[in-house]
Structure formats: C-alpha cells, structure tokens
C-alpha cells in the first residue's frame, strides 16, 4: 500500500488535482548551518567556493550543475565543495537565497 492509497483511506472524499510546476521540479534542500560562499585565488585566478551543505551529495551536485549553467562558467564539485571559476559571490548568493538557502559571505 503506497502513500496515495493510505491518503485515500484517511480522506475518501478528497479529489486529487494536478498541479503544474512550469517545468521545474520541486526539490527540498536540507541544511543545518548556512552555506559559506568564499572567494579565493588559486594560481593567480579568482574562484568562488561554496561549502557547508549537509544534505545529500546528489542534491549538491545538481545545484553545482545548475549554478554553472545559469552563470555560463566552468567549475567542479570536489570534497563536498562547489568550485566556480571567477568571482560570482553576489550572483550566487542571490540565486541561493531565492531557492531558500541561508548563505554567509566570507572573504572580502
């Protein structure tokens, strides 16, 4: 017996409605502490590092992919950190706040 069957047993007069999400999947982001958004220079080039996410690794990888696509930049996901090429702290913080994250800026 799945969840829908259980809900039908509890609420027999309830009618299920289809809800459109405009093509976006509803995701639940989990976090205990704020995500730290910091600026570093490696080999003379600026990078933005995001760390401190405590949820599932796949969710954080999906977030990394989405950030890279929206900003049209390169980057990677290593050791539970998202590394974005360039100094995009302001844009990243705005995007994360729109998704419901608590973000803390570190470094400059």
Secondary structure, 3 states (H helix, E strand, C coil): CCHHHHHHHHCCCCCCCCCCCCCCCCCCCCCCCCEEEEEEEECCEEEEEEECCCCCHHHHHHHHHHHHHHHCCCEEEECCEEEEECCCHHHHHHHHHHCCCCEEEECC
